[in-house]
Amino acid sequence: MQEFLTAIQSGATGDELAAIPLPETYRASFVRREDTGMFEGLASEDKDPRKALHVGEVAVPELAPDEVYLAVMASSINFNTVWTSIFEPLPTFGFLDRLGRESAWGARHALPYHVVGSDASAVVLRTGSAVRLWKPGDKVTVHCNYVDDQSPSAHDDSMLADNQRIWGFETNFGGLADLAVVKANQLMPKPAHLTWEEAAVNALCNSTSYRMVVSRNGAAMQQDDRVLVWGASGGLGAFAVQYVLNGGGIPVGVVSSPEKVQLLHDLGVEAVIDRKAAGYRFWKDEHTQDESEWRRLGKDIRALVGEDVDIVFEHPGRQTMGASVFAAKRGGTIVTCAATSGYMIEYDNRHLWMKLKTIKGSHFANYREAWDANQLVCEGKILPPLSAVYPLEQVGEAAYQVHHNLHEGKIGVLCLAPEEGLGIDDPELRAEVGEERITLFRRHGA
Ligand code: NAP
């Protein structure tokens, strides 16, 4: 892969890249099938991604006609890599085996190792025979919606496809590696004003938040809507608050430290709650919630933005869902895509039905939504919340940081890119958007 890197750095043409022979193996981060029982009996927080994530050489798989090989310049840590590396709630090898039974090309994925990672900024090296719109040399980012477009179920909203998967989580050959294999319909243009690592941290969380906040498949936020955003300086939340601001809404960000409060203020979010300082105890004990604490949250929100929120951007799950259902205004929407603190949810249904609220499930984004969200990054209207950068060799430590909520925004991972700061093709746009704004999270994380 070093030969590809040298060629990319010296500005090789697509034809020149296509003439370089592919290696037989590549460096990748992966979990091993034989390790899936290694954390049995441990509490979630004691399961250590550093023990389960390995970096080593794996075989380059064959390329299907609708796929491309990518030289991955940078990638990012998503929470799904944390889940894979602690084998929760299930080992991801079950997903690979199911894909393996689906087709001859799918069978490539069912391996003794799972190459993880659901984000990438990259350069196209080779295209399969059926690829029409992309060519070697194209600089791209990758969205993770892996869809079999021969299934009729994929042709309404592709997230409704019956065999929809997340690349690098429910498929093999993910982005935390020097090479990746993706379908051509996962590719999007790389934002030219961003570095490789800035460009790599957006697609998964940005697209997810776009669907949840903006899309008619999500909460379809209107101007002046109040939106409560949990984890507002985290991976999803950092994009969600930007969408609320861009769309003329009023975000109420919830975070857990004074530093994160300041970061959100710097991003332009005025109404911020420090949940640690507020000391909410939504659960009196493991089995009982405390409605008076929900009321206290509601009061705090009204003190900041004058009224109850139209939308709650929900993902912490068990710890917060009761409060979220309570806090949404009459007719409001709770849009949820996750359950970090537990997926067996409890809320008081009276608050839902009597006040005509809606709980809306959301999951990643279809290609259209991902493309539109990427376009906003390309235009500098959505900023990359990159706060820290690790080399691929330290992918376990990077995942550990996210697992233990020690990070802000997104953590980038350098794959082929030898250092930070490379890959900017449009310095004029960068200057126009503003170096200070683009690097806001990085300076906070430094
Ligand atoms: P992240 O970067 O770790 O951010 C999550 C934030 O949530 C944290 O920064 C933390 O912020 C807050 N949080 C954590 N536990 C909390 C709790 N018990 N109560 C209140 N707030 C809490 O992770 P992320 O990338 O945003 O992902 C969040 C979740 O969404 C993960 O479970 C992930 O797997 C899931 N996800 C789902 C999709 C999908 O398509 N379905 C896509 C992306 C992510 P503070 O400590 O500052 O409050």
Residues whose N, C-alpha, C, O or C-beta is under 5 A from the ligand:
A	BS01	NAP	F79 N80 T208 W230 G231 G234 G235 L236 G237 V254 V255 S256 H315 P316 Q319 T320 C337 A338 A339 T340 S341 S362 H363 F364 V402 G409
